[in-house]
Amino acid sequence: MSQPLNDAALDQLFRTARTYNAFSGDISDATLQQLYDLLKFGPTEANTTPARIVFVKSDAAKAKLGPALSEGNYKKTMAAPVVAIIGYDMRFFDKLPVLFPHTDAKPWFEHRDEANLAWVAMRSSALQTAYLILAARSLGLDCGPMTGFDNAKVDAAFFTGTTIRSNILVNLGHGDPASIFPRSPRLGFDEACQIA
């Protein structure tokens, strides 16, 4: 039976973890592989795992990404060691014979309209983004997730000719404590939850 994580682990993943606006350090390709090898185990609808990730590291790739960023996100994103572009594959169901082998799940999705498929893919890729953040934190990295960018420009720069659409960006590195604001309040249990 699983045991609760200790306080140090819970602090690193949740309680003292923050969204950073400035980063330093280098992230090796091996660390990015390790990051994916953790996040891939998070559950998604029928194990669809629609997320497709581009880890932007090079100056050339950052130059392609730059024009898509909002003014407030430009500098911090260009300076981050790595920017993860998390997209979702609109043809995620093509992988289901491998990913969901105990039943023929492909027909559950392949004839749905585009809006419905996008909803399924976006929802599960958003889950996978959360897994990426937790995996990064578990590896000692800090994160800066954002949605302040032009999806069409990102798609044109990185996903032209594919069935992938961008969803969320996450800056990765070692966060600079000077770049964060005092932690914003959170809703209490009684404000956000009920036990039925």
C-alpha positions as MATLAB code, in Angstrom:
seq = 'MSQPLNDAALDQLFRTARTYNAFSGDISDATLQQLYDLLKFGPTEANTTPARIVFVKSDAAKAKLGPALSEGNYKKTMAAPVVAIIGYDMRFFDKLPVLFPHTDAKPWFEHRDEANLAWVAMRSSALQTAYLILAARSLGLDCGPMTGFDNAKVDAAFFTGTTIRSNILVNLGHGDPASIFPRSPRLGFDEACQIA';
ca = [
       0.000    0.000    0.000;
       1.253    3.504   -0.845;
       2.466    5.689    2.000;
       1.945    9.465    2.266;
       4.858   11.592    1.090;
       6.820   13.338    3.801;
       6.496   17.065    4.466;
       9.650   17.933    2.528;
       8.282   16.271   -0.604;
       4.867   17.883   -0.195;
       6.524   21.283    0.251;
       8.618   20.809   -2.902;
       5.639   19.746   -4.993;
       2.958   22.059   -3.581;
       3.262   24.141   -0.423;
       6.457   26.089   -1.090;
       6.581   25.606   -4.867;
       5.952   28.817   -6.797;
       5.454   30.079  -10.322;
       8.678   31.893  -11.226;
       9.209   34.805  -13.600;
      12.991   34.451  -14.008;
      15.146   31.371  -14.355;
      18.780   30.355  -14.544;
      20.803   27.200  -15.081;
      21.005   24.588  -17.764;
      18.747   21.601  -18.299;
      20.275   18.598  -20.020;
      18.509   16.585  -22.660;
      18.778   13.623  -20.287;
      16.820   15.574  -17.649;
      14.115   16.382  -20.195;
      13.915   12.690  -21.050;
      13.616   11.872  -17.346;
      10.915   14.530  -17.017;
       8.852   12.974  -19.799;
       9.437    9.475  -18.443;
       7.732   10.589  -15.219;
       4.849   12.634  -16.615;
       3.828    9.978  -19.148;
       2.433    7.805  -16.356;
      -0.243   10.327  -15.326;
      -3.787    9.225  -16.216;
      -5.707   10.630  -19.169;
      -9.090    9.788  -20.674;
      -8.872    6.185  -21.985;
      -5.081    6.581  -21.848;
      -5.295    8.844  -24.896;
      -2.173   10.781  -23.843;
      -2.705   13.464  -26.507;
       0.074   15.803  -25.347;
       2.915   16.398  -27.780;
       5.779   18.448  -26.365;
       8.450   20.574  -27.989;
      11.258   21.474  -25.571;
      12.572   24.784  -26.897;
      16.246   25.222  -25.954;
      18.168   26.657  -28.880;
      18.412   30.323  -29.826;
      16.969   29.472  -33.243;
      13.916   27.789  -31.724;
      13.420   30.660  -29.287;
      13.552   33.101  -32.206;
      10.677   31.151  -33.797;
       8.706   31.250  -30.554;
       9.316   34.900  -29.706;
       6.810   36.536  -32.105;
       3.989   34.473  -30.599;
       4.530   35.681  -27.030;
       2.610   38.441  -25.300;
       4.664   41.460  -24.296;
       4.551   40.518  -20.614;
       5.851   37.006  -21.268;
       8.533   37.750  -23.852;
      11.644   38.547  -21.784;
      11.196   35.849  -19.174;
      10.498   33.208  -21.812;
      13.462   34.139  -23.977;
      15.717   33.960  -20.903;
      14.407   30.619  -19.597;
      16.758   27.660  -20.110;
      13.906   25.614  -21.632;
      10.366   26.387  -22.730;
       8.023   23.420  -23.025;
       5.344   23.871  -25.669;
       2.607   21.453  -24.729;
       0.324   20.748  -27.643;
      -2.363   18.180  -28.292;
      -2.672   15.837  -31.242;
      -6.106   15.964  -32.834;
      -5.514   12.416  -34.108;
      -4.589   11.059  -30.695;
      -6.954    8.142  -31.329;
      -4.587    6.680  -33.944;
      -2.336    5.566  -31.067;
      -5.107    3.845  -29.104;
      -4.477    0.330  -30.479;
      -1.116    0.558  -28.664;
      -2.124    2.737  -25.716;
      -5.444    1.042  -24.890;
      -4.892   -2.551  -26.083;
      -7.507   -4.327  -23.966;
     -10.371   -3.026  -26.125;
     -10.914   -1.316  -29.469;
     -11.206    2.285  -28.281;
     -10.380    4.017  -31.549;
     -14.039    4.034  -32.716;
     -14.970    5.885  -29.527;
     -13.242    8.971  -30.935;
     -12.427    8.756  -34.644;
     -15.851    9.818  -35.941;
     -16.457   12.678  -33.501;
     -16.611   16.219  -34.823;
     -13.579   18.461  -34.551;
     -14.891   20.538  -31.641;
     -15.557   17.433  -29.551;
     -12.143   15.953  -30.362;
     -10.462   19.244  -29.473;
     -12.257   19.262  -26.119;
     -11.100   15.712  -25.316;
      -7.531   16.398  -26.445;
      -7.235   19.766  -24.719;
      -8.630   18.449  -21.445;
      -6.223   15.512  -21.261;
      -3.230   17.539  -22.474;
      -3.992   20.060  -19.709;
      -3.815   17.178  -17.241;
      -0.485   16.197  -18.783;
       0.739   19.774  -18.354;
       0.007   19.500  -14.642;
       1.923   16.225  -14.547;
       4.834   17.957  -16.305;
       4.884   20.666  -13.635;
       4.846   18.134  -10.805;
       7.491   15.983  -12.516;
       9.709   19.041  -13.037;
       9.349   20.041   -9.405;
      10.130   16.487   -8.306;
      13.393   16.709  -10.305;
      14.371   19.971   -8.619;
      13.272   22.291  -11.419;
      10.999   25.309  -11.166;
       8.212   26.212  -13.571;
       6.442   29.180  -15.090;
       3.293   28.007  -16.900;
       1.496   30.504  -19.132;
      -1.198   30.904  -21.726;
      -0.281   34.447  -22.801;
       0.690   33.678  -26.380;
      -0.764   33.495  -29.872;
      -1.662   29.852  -30.473;
      -1.947   30.290  -34.234;
       1.604   31.683  -34.421;
       2.997   28.872  -32.277;
       1.183   26.301  -34.408;
       2.538   27.867  -37.610;
       6.083   27.959  -36.239;
       6.222   24.482  -34.686;
       3.326   22.311  -35.872;
       2.754   23.173  -39.544;
       1.791   20.092  -41.527;
       0.786   18.149  -38.411;
      -2.442   17.524  -36.528;
      -0.995   19.098  -33.367;
      -2.290   22.322  -31.792;
      -0.607   24.278  -29.017;
      -2.190   24.479  -25.589;
       0.124   25.753  -22.818;
       3.722   26.947  -22.443;
       5.848   26.165  -19.395;
       9.182   27.877  -18.717;
      11.616   25.545  -16.967;
      14.799   26.177  -15.011;
      15.983   27.150  -11.566;
      13.705   29.930  -10.361;
      15.019   33.256   -9.107;
      13.290   33.996   -5.770;
      13.542   37.732   -6.517;
      11.190   37.238   -9.478;
       8.137   36.176   -7.487;
       5.454   38.177   -5.731;
       4.083   37.340   -2.290;
       1.973   34.231   -2.628;
      -1.604   34.992   -3.633;
      -4.402   33.664   -1.409;
      -6.147   30.393   -2.135;
      -9.737   29.454   -1.418;
     -10.331   27.501    1.759;
     -11.831   24.026    1.754;
     -15.302   25.286    2.685;
     -15.268   27.825   -0.150;
     -14.217   25.377   -2.869;
     -15.390   21.964   -1.730;
     -18.317   20.071   -0.382;
     -18.634   16.531    0.839;
     -21.832   14.981   -0.487;
];
